[in-house]
Amino acid sequence: MKNIFSFLLIVALLVTGSCTMKLPQESDMPSWTINLEIPLTETTVTAADLLEDSTFVGVPWGTSGDSIFAYQDETEIEKVEVGDQLNIDDIHQSFSQSIDDVRVKPTVKQFRSELDAVGVDPVSQSVRSELGTISLDDTDPVTTDPVVMSDIIDFSGVPEGSQKTIPQATPIPVIYRDVSFDDFNNADFKNGNLDITIDNRMFVELGAPLTIRLLKSDSTVIVGSDGDSAKVVFDTGIPRDNSDTKTISLANKVLPEAIIVKISGVISGSGATDVTNNATTRNSSFTVGVQAKNLEVISAEAIVPSQSIDTADVIVLAESDDKVQSARILSGTLAIDITNELSVNSQMELTITSIDISDAAGIQAFTQIINLPANQSVNEVYDLDDAYLVMDVTDQRVDYSYRITTEDTNPNRVQISHRDGVAVDISMYGENPGSQIMFSEFEGIVSQEPIVENGEIDVSTDSKITSALISSGTMVINIRNTANISDQNVPQLTLDIPEFVDQSSNAIHVVRNLFPEPNTTTIVIDMAGYTLYPNTVDVQPDSFTQHISYSSTVTVPSGVITSYDLQGAYGVDIDVSELTFSEVTGYFSQDAIVDRNVITLDEATKIREAYFNDGELQLSITNNIGAVADVKFRVNELINTNTNQALMDTFHVTDSNVPIIATIPLSNYKLALPITDISLDQEIHYQSTVSMPSDREM
């Protein structure tokens, strides 16, 4: 754009000239005439005329006595007008001056709209897993000392080798035999059996009936919590060289390490029996065998085989509008505090199926093996960064399980109870206890408020623009989505720049769906025809800035499953090229516009100094910029004869484009020009200075 002041300079000149000249004269004796001709006057001087002149003197010359004569003479040459007037043809000169274009420099504005950080609140759970019923191995069979026939039948009075008749159902005197268990002591049984086996090697039938009772070492009867005593009755006779087994239930009974087997009943229960009194008969015997099987105790001092505690539980996440389906952990920690209350070394195998540590497809559950020394505590902390939290969006919980396996204590007995157990405290948190578990990638439902970004783009110039009609310029908007991983359920961007208004009075308003990279959305807006209405901020009384504003809103779909890279963003680049204007309204900060030029006098006559008899300088000024201004005009070679100052005048120009005609009479001026080379044209130099006020809107 060029905003121009046009000038037409018309100079009509009528000048008169004068000059003076001094000429040296020579004389030559004895006599001759010297004719001096100059354009302005003519004079004849003779030697006779010089003889009477007192200034005529002789000057010795050479060595022969000759003389030369010299004189000095001054002649006044009166002012002579060349034909009374020196006429110079009219001079026409036109020129223009333009104000500097108001331009907005190219500007690039970049901003990022980021999703809110997504995480879950820290969670923890305390679980105490009791050992529960303790399984013991079957004991080895234990046999009482033999009960010989002579302990039952009195053979006194019967000759050696003679027969003795044992009457039917001959009572057995109560017999006691001790039995000890190596595997346990004071075992409180929940379940179990004690097999009682009678091996009859006597020469008579044993029983029936035959009763076996279990007594404590103090001979008190062992009775269960249900009132059932520890006894068994063989109600069928056991023939010679036969055995029979009956079972005593150990449920609800406490069995000490050492017990007494009480035997009572009859022999020859089926009928009288004749036996020979000899050593073989008298030493024939039966034994009682004892074996504990299928043992389950609630407490005991025992050799404890390996036991297992299996626990499966869930940790429910705090209620949140964000629902995780699969989320990569950016900062997460798993802390496990375990107290082993068991008097036996153990090992925990922890499995959290809701934590996936696999880099490939499929799920590899988080698993750890933790050693638990007897009666000690263990604290373990695991980094969950880059693992995935996996769950159902409709059931936000962490599923975990663990198995605690105790060591086999054989051959040592330990005190153990079903109420003994392992206390487990599981905590999941972020970088520090109490902080959220944060995610870098998220697949699920995100509750995200619209992401609003407001900002400014500087459009400051030296002038304070109120409005400007753009003649050229381009706005390029590049939008990148590095936040979404898939192109399903993508967000929408709304971008408003209210300070640019098109010819329909509509501000820039852009709405686009944001598809993820490698897709890039590019919007090119031709700004020609838009009007700029910048915002102005006064910094100081004489200082200001101007800017346009933008408002960006990213709306994320709600209630649908979407995949996000939470470290990505929605990036917007606004690239505004240089803006030029065809019309500008505002306050202009414009340095004075100075134009210097010359008028060439294409005249054969050369002037050193000429006084104007008549003539005028005429200026025609046309304002094409629509702004008021002052025009100061100066001609260096036109000198005012009264002030001896160069011609200078100032004209106030309105914002109208109607030409202003200014006429300056030259009757009081002279033209003073240097003569350096008569072969060159002479020049008149002039200067025009245009000034505009900066405190007035134009």
Secondary structure, 3 states (H helix, E strand, C coil): CCEEEEEEEEEEEEEEECCCCCCCCCCCCCCCCEEEECCCCEEEECHHHHHCCCCCEEEEECCCCEEEEECCCCCCCCCCCCCCCEEEEEEEEEEEEEECCCEECCEEEEEEECCCCCEECCEEEEEEEECCCEEECCCCCEECCCEEHHHCCCCCCCCCCCEEEECCCEEEEEEEEEEECCCEEEEEEEEEEEEEEEEECCCCCEEEEEEEEEECCCCCECECCCCCECEEEECCCECCCEEEEEEEECCCCEECCEEEEEEEEEECCCCCEEEECCHHHHHCEEEEEEEEEEEEEEEEEECCCCCEEEEEEEEECCCCCCEEEEEEEEECEEEEEEEECCCCCEEEEEEEEEEECCCCCCCCEEEEEEEECCCCEEEEEEECCCCEEECECCECEEEEEEEEEECCCCCCCEEEECCCEEEEEEEEECCCCCCCEEEEEEEEECCCCCEEEEEEEECCCCCEEEEEEEEECEEEEEEEECCECCCCCCCEEEEEEEEEECCCCCEEEEEEECCCCCCEEEEEEECCCCEECCEEEEEECCEEEEEEEEEEEEECCCCCEEEEECCCCEEEEEEECCEEEEEEEEECCCCCEEEEEEEEECCCCCCCEEEEEEEEEEEEEEECCCCCEEEEEEEEEEEECCCCCEEEEEEEECCCCCCEEEEEECCCEEEECCCCCCCCCEEEEEEEEEECCCCCCC
